[in-house]
Amino acid sequence: MGLIKVMTPEDGDKHIVWDPSDEDGVKKAKKAFDKLSKKGHRIFKVSRKPQRTGSPVTEFDKDEHEYIALPPMAGG
């Protein structure tokens, strides 16, 4: 199973889940990933290994276990 954790002011903590063997689920997750990227979210691959930081990514991988999507920073 794959998971994208989305943090947004509008939705709070939202989860997008997919099964890599389910083609429709993968398409929906990729579409959500691409939409978040276009909206300026920074998306990180989560490492399950101790003392490793998440790596920012720009491409969806259906076999990845977990991503975290953070909204763009607003500054002034």
PQR file of N, CA, C, O and H, with PARSE charges and radii, in Angstrom:
ATOM      1  N   MET A   1       0.833  -1.181   0.000 -0.4000 1.5000
ATOM      2  CA  MET A   1       0.000   0.000   0.000 -0.0000 2.0000
ATOM      3  C   MET A   1       0.875   1.240   0.000  0.5500 1.7000
ATOM      4  O   MET A   1       1.944   1.269   0.610 -0.5500 1.4000
ATOM      5  N   GLY A   2       0.401   2.261  -0.695 -0.4000 1.5000
ATOM      6  CA  GLY A   2       1.092   3.539  -0.725 -0.0000 2.0000
ATOM      7  C   GLY A   2       0.250   4.600  -0.051  0.5500 1.7000
ATOM      8  O   GLY A   2      -0.968   4.469   0.062 -0.5500 1.4000
ATOM      9  H   GLY A   2      -0.467   2.237  -1.191  0.4000 1.0000
ATOM     10  N   LEU A   3       0.916   5.654   0.394 -0.4000 1.5000
ATOM     11  CA  LEU A   3       0.229   6.707   1.134 -0.0000 2.0000
ATOM     12  C   LEU A   3       0.862   8.061   0.828  0.5500 1.7000
ATOM     13  O   LEU A   3       2.084   8.207   0.840 -0.5500 1.4000
ATOM     14  H   LEU A   3       1.906   5.761   0.302  0.4000 1.0000
ATOM     15  N   ILE A   4       0.011   9.043   0.556 -0.4000 1.5000
ATOM     16  CA  ILE A   4       0.450  10.436   0.478 -0.0000 2.0000
ATOM     17  C   ILE A   4      -0.273  11.153   1.614  0.5500 1.7000
ATOM     18  O   ILE A   4      -1.503  11.177   1.660 -0.5500 1.4000
ATOM     19  H   ILE A   4      -0.982   8.924   0.546  0.4000 1.0000
ATOM     20  N   LYS A   5       0.501  11.739   2.531 -0.4000 1.5000
ATOM     21  CA  LYS A   5      -0.064  12.557   3.604 -0.0000 2.0000
ATOM     22  C   LYS A   5      -0.001  14.002   3.130  0.5500 1.7000
ATOM     23  O   LYS A   5       1.076  14.522   2.838 -0.5500 1.4000
ATOM     24  H   LYS A   5       1.500  11.720   2.494  0.4000 1.0000
ATOM     25  N   VAL A   6      -1.155  14.643   3.055 -0.4000 1.5000
ATOM     26  CA  VAL A   6      -1.242  16.010   2.555 -0.0000 2.0000
ATOM     27  C   VAL A   6      -1.576  16.930   3.720  0.5500 1.7000
ATOM     28  O   VAL A   6      -2.565  16.718   4.422 -0.5500 1.4000
ATOM     29  H   VAL A   6      -2.030  14.220   3.292  0.4000 1.0000
ATOM     30  N   MET A   7      -0.751  17.950   3.922 -0.4000 1.5000
ATOM     31  CA  MET A   7      -1.003  18.938   4.966 -0.0000 2.0000
ATOM     32  C   MET A   7      -1.455  20.224   4.289  0.5500 1.7000
ATOM     33  O   MET A   7      -0.693  20.832   3.536 -0.5500 1.4000
ATOM     34  H   MET A   7       0.052  18.122   3.352  0.4000 1.0000
ATOM     35  N   THR A   8      -2.709  20.648   4.556 -0.4000 1.5000
ATOM     36  CA  THR A   8      -3.196  21.895   3.971 -0.0000 2.0000
ATOM     37  C   THR A   8      -4.002  22.667   5.006  0.5500 1.7000
ATOM     38  O   THR A   8      -4.625  22.068   5.883 -0.5500 1.4000
ATOM     39  H   THR A   8      -3.327  20.154   5.168  0.4000 1.0000
ATOM     40  N   PRO A   9      -3.994  23.995   4.908 -0.5600 1.5000
ATOM     41  CA  PRO A   9      -4.826  24.788   5.816  0.2800 2.0000
ATOM     42  C   PRO A   9      -6.315  24.484   5.630  0.5500 1.7000
ATOM     43  O   PRO A   9      -7.085  24.556   6.587 -0.5500 1.4000
ATOM     44  N   GLU A  10      -6.720  24.148   4.409 -0.4000 1.5000
ATOM     45  CA  GLU A  10      -8.128  23.889   4.115 -0.0000 2.0000
ATOM     46  C   GLU A  10      -8.594  22.530   4.643  0.5500 1.7000
ATOM     47  O   GLU A  10      -9.655  22.421   5.257 -0.5500 1.4000
ATOM     48  H   GLU A  10      -6.094  24.090   3.632  0.4000 1.0000
ATOM     49  N   ASP A  11      -7.788  21.504   4.394 -0.4000 1.5000
ATOM     50  CA  ASP A  11      -8.185  20.131   4.710 -0.0000 2.0000
ATOM     51  C   ASP A  11      -7.530  19.575   5.964  0.5500 1.7000
ATOM     52  O   ASP A  11      -7.930  18.515   6.445 -0.5500 1.4000
ATOM     53  H   ASP A  11      -6.926  21.593   3.895  0.4000 1.0000
ATOM     54  N   GLY A  12      -6.543  20.260   6.497 -0.4000 1.5000
ATOM     55  CA  GLY A  12      -5.796  19.703   7.620 -0.0000 2.0000
ATOM     56  C   GLY A  12      -4.931  18.556   7.130  0.5500 1.7000
ATOM     57  O   GLY A  12      -4.168  18.718   6.178 -0.5500 1.4000
ATOM     58  H   GLY A  12      -6.218  21.121   6.106  0.4000 1.0000
ATOM     59  N   ASP A  13      -5.039  17.413   7.763 -0.4000 1.5000
ATOM     60  CA  ASP A  13      -4.252  16.230   7.420 -0.0000 2.0000
ATOM     61  C   ASP A  13      -5.129  15.288   6.601  0.5500 1.7000
ATOM     62  O   ASP A  13      -6.047  14.661   7.130 -0.5500 1.4000
ATOM     63  H   ASP A  13      -5.658  17.281   8.537  0.4000 1.0000
ATOM     64  N   LYS A  14      -4.839  15.194   5.310 -0.4000 1.5000
ATOM     65  CA  LYS A  14      -5.625  14.372   4.381 -0.0000 2.0000
ATOM     66  C   LYS A  14      -4.738  13.232   3.888  0.5500 1.7000
ATOM     67  O   LYS A  14      -3.548  13.436   3.651 -0.5500 1.4000
ATOM     68  H   LYS A  14      -4.094  15.703   4.880  0.4000 1.0000
ATOM     69  N   HIS A  15      -5.300  12.041   3.731 -0.4000 1.5000
ATOM     70  CA  HIS A  15      -4.531  10.884   3.261 -0.0000 2.0000
ATOM     71  C   HIS A  15      -5.057  10.397   1.914  0.5500 1.7000
ATOM     72  O   HIS A  15      -6.264  10.285   1.701 -0.5500 1.4000
ATOM     73  H   HIS A  15      -6.267  11.875   3.924  0.4000 1.0000
ATOM     74  N   ILE A  16      -4.124  10.113   1.016 -0.4000 1.5000
ATOM     75  CA  ILE A  16      -4.441   9.502  -0.279 -0.0000 2.0000
ATOM     76  C   ILE A  16      -3.751   8.138  -0.269  0.5500 1.7000
ATOM     77  O   ILE A  16      -2.530   8.054  -0.134 -0.5500 1.4000
ATOM     78  H   ILE A  16      -3.144  10.205   1.189  0.4000 1.0000
ATOM     79  N   VAL A  17      -4.532   7.083  -0.412 -0.4000 1.5000
ATOM     80  CA  VAL A  17      -4.000   5.721  -0.305 -0.0000 2.0000
ATOM     81  C   VAL A  17      -4.225   4.993  -1.629  0.5500 1.7000
ATOM     82  O   VAL A  17      -5.248   5.183  -2.287 -0.5500 1.4000
ATOM     83  H   VAL A  17      -5.523   7.151  -0.523  0.4000 1.0000
ATOM     84  N   TRP A  18      -3.260   4.159  -2.009 -0.4000 1.5000
ATOM     85  CA  TRP A  18      -3.416   3.350  -3.220 -0.0000 2.0000
ATOM     86  C   TRP A  18      -2.748   1.998  -3.031  0.5500 1.7000
ATOM     87  O   TRP A  18      -1.852   1.831  -2.204 -0.5500 1.4000
ATOM     88  H   TRP A  18      -2.429   4.005  -1.474  0.4000 1.0000
ATOM     89  N   ASP A  19      -3.206   1.049  -3.815 -0.4000 1.5000
ATOM     90  CA  ASP A  19      -2.618  -0.285  -3.877 -0.0000 2.0000
ATOM     91  C   ASP A  19      -1.878  -0.350  -5.214  0.5500 1.7000
ATOM     92  O   ASP A  19      -2.497  -0.152  -6.260 -0.5500 1.4000
ATOM     93  H   ASP A  19      -3.934   1.185  -4.487  0.4000 1.0000
ATOM     94  N   PRO A  20      -0.562  -0.623  -5.209 -0.5600 1.5000
ATOM     95  CA  PRO A  20       0.201  -0.647  -6.459  0.2800 2.0000
ATOM     96  C   PRO A  20      -0.340  -1.611  -7.511  0.5500 1.7000
ATOM     97  O   PRO A  20      -0.057  -1.450  -8.698 -0.5500 1.4000
ATOM     98  N   SER A  21      -1.111  -2.607  -7.094 -0.4000 1.5000
ATOM     99  CA  SER A  21      -1.658  -3.565  -8.067 -0.0000 2.0000
ATOM    100  C   SER A  21      -3.011  -3.118  -8.628  0.5500 1.7000
ATOM    101  O   SER A  21      -3.552  -3.778  -9.515 -0.5500 1.4000
ATOM    102  H   SER A  21      -1.341  -2.738  -6.129  0.4000 1.0000
ATOM    103  N   ASP A  22      -3.563  -2.011  -8.127 -0.4000 1.5000
ATOM    104  CA  ASP A  22      -4.853  -1.491  -8.586 -0.0000 2.0000
ATOM    105  C   ASP A  22      -4.612  -0.311  -9.528  0.5500 1.7000
ATOM    106  O   ASP A  22      -4.301   0.795  -9.086 -0.5500 1.4000
ATOM    107  H   ASP A  22      -3.123  -1.475  -7.407  0.4000 1.0000
ATOM    108  N   GLU A  23      -4.759  -0.559 -10.819 -0.4000 1.5000
ATOM    109  CA  GLU A  23      -4.452   0.448 -11.844 -0.0000 2.0000
ATOM    110  C   GLU A  23      -5.252   1.740 -11.661  0.5500 1.7000
ATOM    111  O   GLU A  23      -4.697   2.831 -11.787 -0.5500 1.4000
ATOM    112  H   GLU A  23      -5.012  -1.457 -11.178  0.4000 1.0000
ATOM    113  N   ASP A  24      -6.548   1.626 -11.366 -0.4000 1.5000
ATOM    114  CA  ASP A  24      -7.379   2.822 -11.170 -0.0000 2.0000
ATOM    115  C   ASP A  24      -6.922   3.622  -9.946  0.5500 1.7000
ATOM    116  O   ASP A  24      -6.856   4.850  -9.994 -0.5500 1.4000
ATOM    117  H   ASP A  24      -6.999   0.739 -11.264  0.4000 1.0000
ATOM    118  N   GLY A  25      -6.609   2.926  -8.857 -0.4000 1.5000
ATOM    119  CA  GLY A  25      -6.123   3.591  -7.653 -0.0000 2.0000
ATOM    120  C   GLY A  25      -4.804   4.305  -7.884  0.5500 1.7000
ATOM    121  O   GLY A  25      -4.588   5.406  -7.379 -0.5500 1.4000
ATOM    122  H   GLY A  25      -6.663   1.928  -8.819  0.4000 1.0000
ATOM    123  N   VAL A  26      -3.915   3.670  -8.656 -0.4000 1.5000
ATOM    124  CA  VAL A  26      -2.626   4.272  -8.981 -0.0000 2.0000
ATOM    125  C   VAL A  26      -2.834   5.531  -9.818  0.5500 1.7000
ATOM    126  O   VAL A  26      -2.179   6.546  -9.579 -0.5500 1.4000
ATOM    127  H   VAL A  26      -4.091   2.775  -9.066  0.4000 1.0000
ATOM    128  N   LYS A  27      -3.739   5.478 -10.798 -0.4000 1.5000
ATOM    129  CA  LYS A  27      -4.015   6.646 -11.639 -0.0000 2.0000
ATOM    130  C   LYS A  27      -4.537   7.816 -10.802  0.5500 1.7000
ATOM    131  O   LYS A  27      -4.130   8.959 -11.008 -0.5500 1.4000
ATOM    132  H   LYS A  27      -4.271   4.654 -10.992  0.4000 1.0000
ATOM    133  N   LYS A  28      -5.438   7.526  -9.858 -0.4000 1.5000
ATOM    134  CA  LYS A  28      -5.991   8.571  -8.992 -0.0000 2.0000
ATOM    135  C   LYS A  28      -4.907   9.172  -8.100  0.5500 1.7000
ATOM    136  O   LYS A  28      -4.856  10.388  -7.913 -0.5500 1.4000
ATOM    137  H   LYS A  28      -5.768   6.597  -9.692  0.4000 1.0000
ATOM    138  N   ALA A  29      -4.047   8.325  -7.555 -0.4000 1.5000
ATOM    139  CA  ALA A  29      -2.975   8.811  -6.691 -0.0000 2.0000
ATOM    140  C   ALA A  29      -1.984   9.653  -7.484  0.5500 1.7000
ATOM    141  O   ALA A  29      -1.531  10.691  -7.000 -0.5500 1.4000
ATOM    142  H   ALA A  29      -4.088   7.337  -7.708  0.4000 1.0000
ATOM    143  N   LYS A  30      -1.637   9.216  -8.709 -0.4000 1.5000
ATOM    144  CA  LYS A  30      -0.715   9.987  -9.546 -0.0000 2.0000
ATOM    145  C   LYS A  30      -1.323  11.332  -9.913  0.5500 1.7000
ATOM    146  O   LYS A  30      -0.630  12.349  -9.908 -0.5500 1.4000
ATOM    147  H   LYS A  30      -2.005   8.374  -9.102  0.4000 1.0000
ATOM    148  N   LYS A  31      -2.615  11.343 -10.232 -0.4000 1.5000
ATOM    149  CA  LYS A  31      -3.298  12.586 -10.572 -0.0000 2.0000
ATOM    150  C   LYS A  31      -3.257  13.550  -9.374  0.5500 1.7000
ATOM    151  O   LYS A  31      -2.992  14.740  -9.540 -0.5500 1.4000
ATOM    152  H   LYS A  31      -3.178  10.516 -10.236  0.4000 1.0000
ATOM    153  N   ALA A  32      -3.518  13.029  -8.176 -0.4000 1.5000
ATOM    154  CA  ALA A  32      -3.470  13.855  -6.967 -0.0000 2.0000
ATOM    155  C   ALA A  32      -2.050  14.371  -6.730  0.5500 1.7000
ATOM    156  O   ALA A  32      -1.870  15.539  -6.384 -0.5500 1.4000
ATOM    157  H   ALA A  32      -3.733  12.062  -8.042  0.4000 1.0000
ATOM    158  N   PHE A  33      -1.044  13.518  -6.912 -0.4000 1.5000
ATOM    159  CA  PHE A  33       0.361  13.895  -6.754 -0.0000 2.0000
ATOM    160  C   PHE A  33       0.708  15.031  -7.718  0.5500 1.7000
ATOM    161  O   PHE A  33       1.295  16.035  -7.314 -0.5500 1.4000
ATOM    162  H   PHE A  33      -1.190  12.570  -7.194  0.4000 1.0000
ATOM    163  N   ASP A  34       0.345  14.869  -8.987 -0.4000 1.5000
ATOM    164  CA  ASP A  34       0.641  15.879 -10.002 -0.0000 2.0000
ATOM    165  C   ASP A  34      -0.071  17.200  -9.700  0.5500 1.7000
ATOM    166  O   ASP A  34       0.508  18.271  -9.880 -0.5500 1.4000
ATOM    167  H   ASP A  34      -0.131  14.053  -9.315  0.4000 1.0000
ATOM    168  N   LYS A  35      -1.313  17.129  -9.246 -0.4000 1.5000
ATOM    169  CA  LYS A  35      -2.076  18.323  -8.914 -0.0000 2.0000
ATOM    170  C   LYS A  35      -1.418  19.071  -7.745  0.5500 1.7000
ATOM    171  O   LYS A  35      -1.297  20.295  -7.777 -0.5500 1.4000
ATOM    172  H   LYS A  35      -1.784  16.259  -9.099  0.4000 1.0000
ATOM    173  N   LEU A  36      -1.001  18.334  -6.725 -0.4000 1.5000
ATOM    174  CA  LEU A  36      -0.326  18.952  -5.586 -0.0000 2.0000
ATOM    175  C   LEU A  36       0.980  19.620  -6.028  0.5500 1.7000
ATOM    176  O   LEU A  36       1.296  20.728  -5.594 -0.5500 1.4000
ATOM    177  H   LEU A  36      -1.100  17.339  -6.698  0.4000 1.0000
ATOM    178  N   SER A  37       1.725  18.944  -6.884 -0.4000 1.5000
ATOM    179  CA  SER A  37       2.988  19.513  -7.388 -0.0000 2.0000
ATOM    180  C   SER A  37       2.739  20.817  -8.134  0.5500 1.7000
ATOM    181  O   SER A  37       3.460  21.795  -7.939 -0.5500 1.4000
ATOM    182  H   SER A  37       1.469  18.044  -7.236  0.4000 1.0000
ATOM    183  N   LYS A  38       1.720  20.831  -8.988 -0.4000 1.5000
ATOM    184  CA  LYS A  38       1.406  22.034  -9.766 -0.0000 2.0000
ATOM    185  C   LYS A  38       0.947  23.186  -8.873  0.5500 1.7000
ATOM    186  O   LYS A  38       1.151  24.354  -9.204 -0.5500 1.4000
ATOM    187  H   LYS A  38       1.134  20.037  -9.147  0.4000 1.0000
ATOM    188  N   LYS A  39       0.325  22.849  -7.737 -0.4000 1.5000
ATOM    189  CA  LYS A  39      -0.134  23.878  -6.805 -0.0000 2.0000
ATOM    190  C   LYS A  39       1.014  24.398  -5.929  0.5500 1.7000
ATOM    191  O   LYS A  39       0.816  25.298  -5.113 -0.5500 1.4000
ATOM    192  H   LYS A  39       0.159  21.900  -7.468  0.4000 1.0000
ATOM    193  N   GLY A  40       2.201  23.834  -6.099 -0.4000 1.5000
ATOM    194  CA  GLY A  40       3.372  24.323  -5.377 -0.0000 2.0000
ATOM    195  C   GLY A  40       3.731  23.557  -4.117  0.5500 1.7000
ATOM    196  O   GLY A  40       4.630  23.963  -3.382 -0.5500 1.4000
ATOM    197  H   GLY A  40       2.361  23.102  -6.762  0.4000 1.0000
ATOM    198  N   HIS A  41       3.041  22.453  -3.857 -0.4000 1.5000
ATOM    199  CA  HIS A  41       3.385  21.648  -2.681 -0.0000 2.0000
ATOM    200  C   HIS A  41       4.788  21.040  -2.861  0.5500 1.7000
ATOM    201  O   HIS A  41       5.163  20.637  -3.962 -0.5500 1.4000
ATOM    202  H   HIS A  41       2.310  22.123  -4.454  0.4000 1.0000
ATOM    203  N   ARG A  42       5.541  20.982  -1.780 -0.4000 1.5000
ATOM    204  CA  ARG A  42       6.806  20.246  -1.766 -0.0000 2.0000
ATOM    205  C   ARG A  42       6.468  18.839  -1.313  0.5500 1.7000
ATOM    206  O   ARG A  42       5.842  18.650  -0.270 -0.5500 1.4000
ATOM    207  H   ARG A  42       5.236  21.310  -0.885  0.4000 1.0000
ATOM    208  N   ILE A  43       6.878  17.860  -2.087 -0.4000 1.5000
ATOM    209  CA  ILE A  43       6.551  16.472  -1.782 -0.0000 2.0000
ATOM    210  C   ILE A  43       7.839  15.733  -1.444  0.5500 1.7000
ATOM    211  O   ILE A  43       8.821  15.785  -2.184 -0.5500 1.4000
ATOM    212  H   ILE A  43       7.387  18.013  -2.934  0.4000 1.0000
ATOM    213  N   PHE A  44       7.807  15.043  -0.308 -0.4000 1.5000
ATOM    214  CA  PHE A  44       8.978  14.333   0.178 -0.0000 2.0000
ATOM    215  C   PHE A  44       8.699  12.847   0.269  0.5500 1.7000
ATOM    216  O   PHE A  44       7.621  12.422   0.684 -0.5500 1.4000
ATOM    217  H   PHE A  44       7.008  15.001   0.293  0.4000 1.0000
ATOM    218  N   LYS A  45       9.688  12.068  -0.126 -0.4000 1.5000
ATOM    219  CA  LYS A  45       9.649  10.617   0.059 -0.0000 2.0000
ATOM    220  C   LYS A  45      10.069  10.360   1.502  0.5500 1.7000
ATOM    221  O   LYS A  45      11.077  10.899   1.958 -0.5500 1.4000
ATOM    222  H   LYS A  45      10.564  12.413  -0.463  0.4000 1.0000
ATOM    223  N   VAL A  46       9.316   9.553   2.216 -0.4000 1.5000
ATOM    224  CA  VAL A  46       9.608   9.264   3.613 -0.0000 2.0000
ATOM    225  C   VAL A  46      10.494   8.032   3.702  0.5500 1.7000
ATOM    226  O   VAL A  46      10.179   6.982   3.143 -0.5500 1.4000
ATOM    227  H   VAL A  46       8.497   9.115   1.845  0.4000 1.0000
ATOM    228  N   SER A  47      11.602   8.175   4.409 -0.4000 1.5000
ATOM    229  CA  SER A  47      12.514   7.054   4.618 -0.0000 2.0000
ATOM    230  C   SER A  47      12.178   6.375   5.933  0.5500 1.7000
ATOM    231  O   SER A  47      11.949   7.048   6.938 -0.5500 1.4000
ATOM    232  H   SER A  47      11.858   9.028   4.863  0.4000 1.0000
ATOM    233  N   ARG A  48      12.147   5.078   5.940 -0.4000 1.5000
ATOM    234  CA  ARG A  48      11.872   4.325   7.163 -0.0000 2.0000
ATOM    235  C   ARG A  48      13.164   3.960   7.895  0.5500 1.7000
ATOM    236  O   ARG A  48      13.128   3.320   8.946 -0.5500 1.4000
ATOM    237  H   ARG A  48      12.334   4.530   5.124  0.4000 1.0000
ATOM    238  N   LYS A  49      14.297   4.368   7.336 -0.4000 1.5000
ATOM    239  CA  LYS A  49      15.580   4.069   7.967 -0.0000 2.0000
ATOM    240  C   LYS A  49      15.910   5.155   8.986  0.5500 1.7000
ATOM    241  O   LYS A  49      15.703   6.339   8.720 -0.5500 1.4000
ATOM    242  H   LYS A  49      14.326   4.888   6.482  0.4000 1.0000
ATOM    243  N   PRO A  50      16.424   4.754  10.159 -0.5600 1.5000
ATOM    244  CA  PRO A  50      16.759   5.744  11.187  0.2800 2.0000
ATOM    245  C   PRO A  50      17.805   6.747  10.689  0.5500 1.7000
ATOM    246  O   PRO A  50      18.706   6.406   9.922 -0.5500 1.4000
ATOM    247  N   GLN A  51      17.660   7.972  11.141 -0.4000 1.5000
ATOM    248  CA  GLN A  51      18.602   9.056  10.878 -0.0000 2.0000
ATOM    249  C   GLN A  51      18.724   9.410   9.402  0.5500 1.7000
ATOM    250  O   GLN A  51      19.753   9.942   8.983 -0.5500 1.4000
ATOM    251  H   GLN A  51      16.929   8.249  11.764  0.4000 1.0000
ATOM    252  N   ARG A  52      17.713   9.130   8.617 -0.4000 1.5000
ATOM    253  CA  ARG A  52      17.709   9.556   7.222 -0.0000 2.0000
ATOM    254  C   ARG A  52      16.579  10.546   7.041  0.5500 1.7000
ATOM    255  O   ARG A  52      15.467  10.331   7.523 -0.5500 1.4000
ATOM    256  H   ARG A  52      16.878   8.698   8.958  0.4000 1.0000
ATOM    257  N   THR A  53      16.865  11.614   6.355 -0.4000 1.5000
ATOM    258  CA  THR A  53      15.834  12.612   6.121 -0.0000 2.0000
ATOM    259  C   THR A  53      15.070  12.266   4.855  0.5500 1.7000
ATOM    260  O   THR A  53      15.564  11.527   4.003 -0.5500 1.4000
ATOM    261  H   THR A  53      17.769  11.789   5.964  0.4000 1.0000
ATOM    262  N   GLY A  54      13.877  12.798   4.738 -0.4000 1.5000
ATOM    263  CA  GLY A  54      13.087  12.599   3.530 -0.0000 2.0000
ATOM    264  C   GLY A  54      13.709  13.338   2.367  0.5500 1.7000
ATOM    265  O   GLY A  54      14.342  14.379   2.546 -0.5500 1.4000
ATOM    266  H   GLY A  54      13.476  13.398   5.430  0.4000 1.0000
ATOM    267  N   SER A  55      13.533  12.811   1.204 -0.4000 1.5000
ATOM    268  CA  SER A  55      14.081  13.432   0.003 -0.0000 2.0000
ATOM    269  C   SER A  55      12.957  14.061  -0.801  0.5500 1.7000
ATOM    270  O   SER A  55      11.928  13.419  -1.012 -0.5500 1.4000
ATOM    271  H   SER A  55      13.019  11.965   1.058  0.4000 1.0000
ATOM    272  N   PRO A  56      13.124  15.326  -1.267 -0.5600 1.5000
ATOM    273  CA  PRO A  56      12.092  15.908  -2.122  0.2800 2.0000
ATOM    274  C   PRO A  56      12.033  15.162  -3.457  0.5500 1.7000
ATOM    275  O   PRO A  56      13.059  14.739  -3.990 -0.5500 1.4000
ATOM    276  N   VAL A  57      10.828  15.009  -3.983 -0.4000 1.5000
ATOM    277  CA  VAL A  57      10.647  14.299  -5.248 -0.0000 2.0000
ATOM    278  C   VAL A  57       9.719  15.086  -6.166  0.5500 1.7000
ATOM    279  O   VAL A  57       8.915  15.898  -5.709 -0.5500 1.4000
ATOM    280  H   VAL A  57       9.995  15.352  -3.550  0.4000 1.0000
ATOM    281  N   THR A  58       9.841  14.837  -7.452 -0.4000 1.5000
ATOM    282  CA  THR A  58       8.973  15.484  -8.436 -0.0000 2.0000
ATOM    283  C   THR A  58       8.229  14.469  -9.294  0.5500 1.7000
ATOM    284  O   THR A  58       7.343  14.837 -10.066 -0.5500 1.4000
ATOM    285  H   THR A  58      10.495  14.177  -7.823  0.4000 1.0000
ATOM    286  N   GLU A  59       8.584  13.198  -9.163 -0.4000 1.5000
ATOM    287  CA  GLU A  59       7.944  12.138  -9.949 -0.0000 2.0000
ATOM    288  C   GLU A  59       7.256  11.140  -9.026  0.5500 1.7000
ATOM    289  O   GLU A  59       7.814  10.740  -8.005 -0.5500 1.4000
ATOM    290  H   GLU A  59       9.303  12.899  -8.536  0.4000 1.0000
ATOM    291  N   PHE A  60       6.043  10.743  -9.390 -0.4000 1.5000
ATOM    292  CA  PHE A  60       5.281   9.755  -8.626 -0.0000 2.0000
ATOM    293  C   PHE A  60       5.794   8.354  -8.931  0.5500 1.7000
ATOM    294  O   PHE A  60       5.998   8.001 -10.093 -0.5500 1.4000
ATOM    295  H   PHE A  60       5.590  11.068 -10.220  0.4000 1.0000
ATOM    296  N   ASP A  61       6.004   7.556  -7.885 -0.4000 1.5000
ATOM    297  CA  ASP A  61       6.399   6.160  -8.023 -0.0000 2.0000
ATOM    298  C   ASP A  61       5.365   5.317  -7.291  0.5500 1.7000
ATOM    299  O   ASP A  61       5.270   5.380  -6.066 -0.5500 1.4000
ATOM    300  H   ASP A  61       5.839   7.843  -6.941  0.4000 1.0000
ATOM    301  N   LYS A  62       4.600   4.541  -8.020 -0.4000 1.5000
ATOM    302  CA  LYS A  62       3.511   3.756  -7.425 -0.0000 2.0000
ATOM    303  C   LYS A  62       4.009   2.752  -6.396  0.5500 1.7000
ATOM    304  O   LYS A  62       3.236   2.309  -5.546 -0.5500 1.4000
ATOM    305  H   LYS A  62       4.677   4.490  -9.016  0.4000 1.0000
ATOM    306  N   ASP A  63       5.286   2.385  -6.458 -0.4000 1.5000
ATOM    307  CA  ASP A  63       5.840   1.402  -5.529 -0.0000 2.0000
ATOM    308  C   ASP A  63       6.435   2.029  -4.267  0.5500 1.7000
ATOM    309  O   ASP A  63       6.894   1.318  -3.373 -0.5500 1.4000
ATOM    310  H   ASP A  63       5.914   2.745  -7.148  0.4000 1.0000
ATOM    311  N   GLU A  64       6.425   3.350  -4.198 -0.4000 1.5000
ATOM    312  CA  GLU A  64       6.919   4.033  -3.001 -0.0000 2.0000
ATOM    313  C   GLU A  64       5.899   3.848  -1.881  0.5500 1.7000
ATOM    314  O   GLU A  64       4.695   3.819  -2.139 -0.5500 1.4000
ATOM    315  H   GLU A  64       6.052   3.928  -4.924  0.4000 1.0000
ATOM    316  N   HIS A  65       6.365   3.724  -0.653 -0.4000 1.5000
ATOM    317  CA  HIS A  65       5.458   3.454   0.468 -0.0000 2.0000
ATOM    318  C   HIS A  65       4.782   4.708   1.012  0.5500 1.7000
ATOM    319  O   HIS A  65       3.597   4.683   1.343 -0.5500 1.4000
ATOM    320  H   HIS A  65       7.343   3.748  -0.444  0.4000 1.0000
ATOM    321  N   GLU A  66       5.534   5.805   1.104 -0.4000 1.5000
ATOM    322  CA  GLU A  66       4.931   6.976   1.745 -0.0000 2.0000
ATOM    323  C   GLU A  66       5.558   8.281   1.255  0.5500 1.7000
ATOM    324  O   GLU A  66       6.769   8.388   1.066 -0.5500 1.4000
ATOM    325  H   GLU A  66       6.497   5.826   0.835  0.4000 1.0000
ATOM    326  N   TYR A  67       4.681   9.266   1.058 -0.4000 1.5000
ATOM    327  CA  TYR A  67       5.081  10.633   0.740 -0.0000 2.0000
ATOM    328  C   TYR A  67       4.403  11.575   1.729  0.5500 1.7000
ATOM    329  O   TYR A  67       3.358  11.257   2.297 -0.5500 1.4000
ATOM    330  H   TYR A  67       3.697   9.179   1.212  0.4000 1.0000
ATOM    331  N   ILE A  68       5.016  12.734   1.923 -0.4000 1.5000
ATOM    332  CA  ILE A  68       4.375  13.823   2.663 -0.0000 2.0000
ATOM    333  C   ILE A  68       4.380  15.032   1.743  0.5500 1.7000
ATOM    334  O   ILE A  68       5.417  15.385   1.181 -0.5500 1.4000
ATOM    335  H   ILE A  68       5.865  12.993   1.461  0.4000 1.0000
ATOM    336  N   ALA A  69       3.223  15.668   1.588 -0.4000 1.5000
ATOM    337  CA  ALA A  69       3.088  16.861   0.738 -0.0000 2.0000
ATOM    338  C   ALA A  69       2.809  18.063   1.639  0.5500 1.7000
ATOM    339  O   ALA A  69       1.831  18.085   2.386 -0.5500 1.4000
ATOM    340  H   ALA A  69       2.381  15.381   2.045  0.4000 1.0000
ATOM    341  N   LEU A  70       3.692  19.063   1.550 -0.4000 1.5000
ATOM    342  CA  LEU A  70       3.549  20.279   2.353 -0.0000 2.0000
ATOM    343  C   LEU A  70       3.185  21.444   1.451  0.5500 1.7000
ATOM    344  O   LEU A  70       3.730  21.567   0.354 -0.5500 1.4000
ATOM    345  H   LEU A  70       4.486  19.045   0.943  0.4000 1.0000
ATOM    346  N   PRO A  71       2.264  22.310   1.896 -0.5600 1.5000
ATOM    347  CA  PRO A  71       1.842  23.438   1.066  0.2800 2.0000
ATOM    348  C   PRO A  71       2.969  24.433   0.877  0.5500 1.7000
ATOM    349  O   PRO A  71       3.916  24.471   1.664 -0.5500 1.4000
ATOM    350  N   PRO A  72       2.862  25.250  -0.185 -0.5600 1.5000
ATOM    351  CA  PRO A  72       3.896  26.266  -0.409  0.2800 2.0000
ATOM    352  C   PRO A  72       3.920  27.256   0.746  0.5500 1.7000
ATOM    353  O   PRO A  72       2.899  27.545   1.369 -0.5500 1.4000
ATOM    354  N   MET A  73       5.106  27.760   1.010 -0.4000 1.5000
ATOM    355  CA  MET A  73       5.261  28.748   2.076 -0.0000 2.0000
ATOM    356  C   MET A  73       4.806  30.100   1.564  0.5500 1.7000
ATOM    357  O   MET A  73       5.128  30.488   0.441 -0.5500 1.4000
ATOM    358  H   MET A  73       5.936  27.526   0.505  0.4000 1.0000
ATOM    359  N   ALA A  74       4.057  30.815   2.387 -0.4000 1.5000
ATOM    360  CA  ALA A  74       3.625  32.158   2.039 -0.0000 2.0000
ATOM    361  C   ALA A  74       4.498  33.138   2.827  0.5500 1.7000
ATOM    362  O   ALA A  74       4.698  32.988   4.033 -0.5500 1.4000
ATOM    363  H   ALA A  74       3.795  30.500   3.299  0.4000 1.0000
ATOM    364  N   GLY A  75       4.996  34.111   2.137 -0.4000 1.5000
ATOM    365  CA  GLY A  75       5.866  35.063   2.812 -0.0000 2.0000
ATOM    366  C   GLY A  75       5.456  36.489   2.486  0.5500 1.7000
ATOM    367  O   GLY A  75       4.586  36.732   1.650 -0.5500 1.4000
ATOM    368  H   GLY A  75       4.834  34.233   1.157  0.4000 1.0000
ATOM    369  N   GLY A  76       6.079  37.388   3.142 -0.4000 1.5000
ATOM    370  CA  GLY A  76       5.690  38.763   2.876 -0.0000 2.0000
ATOM    371  C   GLY A  76       6.676  39.739   3.269  0.5500 1.7000
ATOM    372  O   GLY A  76       6.461  40.939   3.094 -0.5500 1.4000
ATOM    373  H   GLY A  76       6.786  37.191   3.822  0.4000 1.0000
TER
END
